[in-house]
Amino acid sequence: MAIELSNFSGIDLAALPSIARGEARAIRAPSVVATEQSLASYGRLVDDFQTAELTIVPWPVRGPRPLVPGTGIEGGAVEDRFVMERRGQVQYATNYAVGRSYVTGWFEDPPTASEDARAHDVTRLFTHEANYHPDGGQIFFPEDGTPFVALLARPGDDVRPEDFIAFWFDGSRGVHVNPGVWHQPVFPIVPAARFENRQGRVHACVSIDFVGEFGVYVEVPLVARADA
């Protein structure tokens, strides 16, 4: 399968504004340990990938007539690995289920971050966008028990960077991200990790561009502690 490098917001990655030069600010997301209670309205914990049920949402209708029962959900699910890889100071994620690869963050000032230089601080990264799927949820499950962080915000197109929370997972369980919940591909705390991924086959995406819309990056803590 050919893998396409893309980003949902369409921002020119080569023209990113600088935090160091004052062209953009960084807003740190609060860190919360993922539990059934803290994840309420965002998603749920997953104990077993093979038996986890993916939520598929019926296709929306434009008028008063309802969908014929049993239709609008027939696209079903697709699954394959989601591979996360830190290359120097740049974080990549490759979704083999849909054939796309993304730059999901940077460990240094984004416009000067390099794949060829060592990251000096890997306890946090800066990210520039997020998206949600209106057609269904998404399941991420670590193959090797790798701890990870899921950056999530509740549904709503009036979302702001301040609404995002960094949920810490110890690697013993995965996460089902609910339909409509804003998210990024999850961030492992190790240089490379593989996740089992299941999502809606339609793969509809609505995106938010933190930099273009608000002039900020969201700083995602990759540490095992809770700020709230």
Long-range contacts (C-beta under 8 A, 24 or more apart in sequence): 1-96, 1-99, 2-99, 3-94, 3-96, 3-99, 3-100, 3-101, 4-99, 4-100, 4-101, 5-100, 5-101, 5-102, 5-103, 6-100, 6-101, 6-102, 7-102, 7-103, 7-128, 7-129, 8-129, 8-131, 8-205, 8-207, 9-128, 9-129, 9-207, 9-208, 9-209, 9-212, 10-207, 10-209, 11-128, 11-129, 11-209, 11-211, 11-212, 13-103, 15-111, 16-110, 16-111, 16-128, 16-211, 17-110, 17-111, 17-211, 17-215, 18-109, 18-110, 18-111, 18-112, 19-109, 19-110, 19-126, 19-217, 20-109, 20-112, 24-211, 24-215, 24-216, 24-217, 25-215, 25-216, 25-217, 26-126, 26-216, 26-217, 26-218, 26-219, 27-161, 27-162, 27-216, 27-217, 27-218, 27-219, 28-124, 28-218, 28-219, 28-221, 29-151, 29-164, 29-165, 29-166, 29-218, 29-219, 29-220, 29-221, 30-165, 30-166, 30-227, 30-228, 31-149, 31-165, 31-166, 31-168, 31-221, 31-223, 31-225, 31-226, 31-227, 31-228, 32-165, 32-166, 32-167, 32-168, 32-226, 32-227, 32-228, 33-167, 33-168, 33-226, 34-150, 34-167, 34-168, 34-169, 34-173, 34-175, 38-167, 39-167, 39-175, 41-154, 41-178, 42-152, 42-154, 42-165, 42-167, 42-177, 42-178, 42-181, 43-137, 43-150, 43-152, 43-175, 43-176, 43-177, 43-178, 43-181, 44-175, 44-176, 44-178, 45-173, 45-174, 45-175, 45-176, 46-139, 46-141, 46-173, 46-174, 46-175, 46-176, 47-173, 49-139, 49-141, 49-174, 49-196, 49-198, 52-139, 52-141, 52-174, 52-176, 52-198, 54-136, 54-137, 54-138, 54-139, 54-176, 54-198, 54-199, 54-200, 55-136, 55-137, 55-176, 55-178, 55-179, 56-135, 56-136, 56-137, 56-179, 56-200, 57-134, 57-135, 57-136, 57-179, 57-180, 57-200, 59-135, 60-134, 75-135, 75-200, 75-201, 75-202, 76-200, 76-201, 77-136, 77-198, 77-199, 77-200, 77-201, 78-198, 78-199, 78-200, 78-201, 78-203, 79-196, 79-197, 79-198, 79-199, 80-197, 81-143, 81-194, 81-195, 81-196, 81-197, 82-140, 82-185, 82-186, 82-194, 82-195, 82-196, 82-197, 83-192, 83-193, 83-194, 83-195, 84-185, 84-186, 84-187, 84-188, 84-192, 84-193, 84-194, 84-195, 85-191, 85-192, 86-119, 86-122, 86-191, 86-192, 87-115, 88-113, 88-114, 88-115, 88-116, 88-117, 88-118, 88-119, 89-113, 89-114, 89-115, 89-117, 89-118, 89-119, 90-114, 90-115, 91-125, 91-187, 93-185, 95-185, 95-197, 96-197, 97-197, 97-198, 97-199, 98-199, 98-203, 102-185, 104-184, 104-185, 104-187, 105-184, 105-187, 105-220, 110-217, 122-189, 122-222, 123-221, 123-222, 123-223, 124-219, 124-220, 124-221, 124-222, 124-223, 125-187, 125-219, 125-220, 125-222, 126-217, 126-218, 126-219, 126-220, 127-151, 127-184, 127-210, 127-217, 127-218, 127-220, 128-209, 128-210, 128-211, 128-217, 128-218, 129-184, 129-207, 129-208, 129-209, 129-210, 129-211, 130-164, 130-182, 130-183, 130-184, 130-207, 130-208, 130-210, 130-218, 131-182, 131-183, 131-184, 131-205, 131-206, 131-207, 131-208, 132-179, 132-180, 132-181, 132-182, 132-183, 132-205, 132-206, 133-179, 133-180, 133-199, 133-200, 133-203, 133-204, 133-205, 133-206, 134-179, 134-180, 134-204, 134-206, 135-179, 135-200, 135-202, 135-203, 135-204, 136-179, 136-199, 136-200, 136-202, 137-176, 137-177, 137-178, 137-179, 137-181, 137-199, 137-200, 138-176, 138-177, 138-183, 138-197, 138-198, 138-199, 138-200, 139-174, 139-175, 139-176, 139-177, 139-196, 139-197, 139-198, 139-199, 140-174, 140-175, 140-177, 140-185, 140-186, 140-195, 140-196, 140-197, 141-173, 141-174, 141-175, 141-195, 141-196, 141-197, 142-169, 142-171, 142-174, 142-188, 142-193, 142-194, 142-195, 143-193, 143-194, 143-195, 143-196, 144-171, 144-193, 144-194, 145-171, 145-172, 146-171, 146-188, 146-189, 146-190, 146-193, 147-171, 147-188, 147-189, 147-190, 147-224, 148-186, 148-187, 148-188, 148-189, 148-193, 148-195, 149-186, 149-187, 149-189, 149-220, 149-221, 149-222, 150-175, 150-177, 150-183, 150-184, 150-186, 150-187, 151-183, 151-184, 151-187, 151-218, 151-220, 152-177, 152-181, 152-182, 152-183, 153-181, 153-182, 153-183, 154-181, 154-182, 155-180, 155-181, 155-182, 157-206, 159-208, 160-214, 161-210, 161-214, 161-216, 161-218, 164-218, 165-228, 166-220, 166-221, 168-223, 168-224, 168-225, 168-226, 170-224, 182-208, 184-220, 187-220, 187-222, 189-222, 189-223, 189-224
